């Protein structure tokens, strides 16, 4: 089964804050065309906040976070009604799945999401995923759906991620960068920022998504989302927009899951502990810790930094913030971060 995750940005599906129902109809037909050609599509659609703003007659997003949550709750129904109507006209069904970054924190919840999506695909139902903005205020402020789409692509074992945007791809001047082997400082420098009244995200979050999928062995394409049959054409092998190639070496599944977890704090370690962790394949013991930040608990993911604040990597802690705080100067019975639960910053996640 060839799985493809397709992410549609608010600027594509709701330009100027107004849901484009004609485009929704075209997207649904294009998804079904791609499925007819042998792909299974998981759709990640933004547009709830933009739809809510337009329906309520608001010109721009309010700054107050609970107002945004309320608008998202209202707009989500409008967005899903539009998709449901078009799928029903094509004698197909769709299902709504609302996620937050926290859903990737728990291994059990992580696997439940995958099994549920697989079952929907088996039943011939197209999953439509969105961030649960009603309870996830950080996603409203920072992430949009780009990061969620990348994590989801890895979670479901997709072969490809297609990010549909309001630009032709990653631009270098006026030219589209056709292919990216590695997202380095030169590629990152091509990102331009601009103010948006109805959307969030931008090319920076799309590059972050492409970096995640590359480490997972997944091809990613960023392309203009209003082109005719854009999904089925890319799924069929057409080179449109910017293609980000997967890394030659795919990281292990557990480390990719660790990379998907939200960071709950920072552990600062001395040079000896840093050398042992980075170069000798050792685990992190509490004797090498000189400062901690964040109210994390056992099983949470934290950043690991040196004494100057440079990020060395990230890992899963075996003790809570309070346990580490009260055990200063004492040797604990087990590792704070086991070597198998640590990812070096050089692996592209930090």
Buried (B, 14 or more C-beta within 10 A) or exposed (E): EBBBBBBBBBBBBBBEBBBBBEBBBBBBBBBBBBBEEEBBBBBBBBBBBBBBBBBEEBEEBEEEEEEBBBBBBBBBBBBBBBBBBBBEEEEBEBBBBBBBBBBBBEEEEBEEBBEEBBEBBEEEBBBBBBBBBBEBBBBBEEBBBBBBBBBBBBBBBBBBBBBBBBBBBBBEEEEBBEEBEEBEEEBEEBBEEEEBEBBBBBBEBBBBBBBBBBBBBBBBBBBBBBBEBBBBBBBEEEEBBBBBBBBEEBBEEEBBBBBBBEBBBBBBBEEEBBEBBBEEEBBBBBBBBEEBBBEBEEBBBBBBBBEEEEBBBBBBBBBBBEBBEEBEEEEBEEBBBBBBBBBBBEBBBB
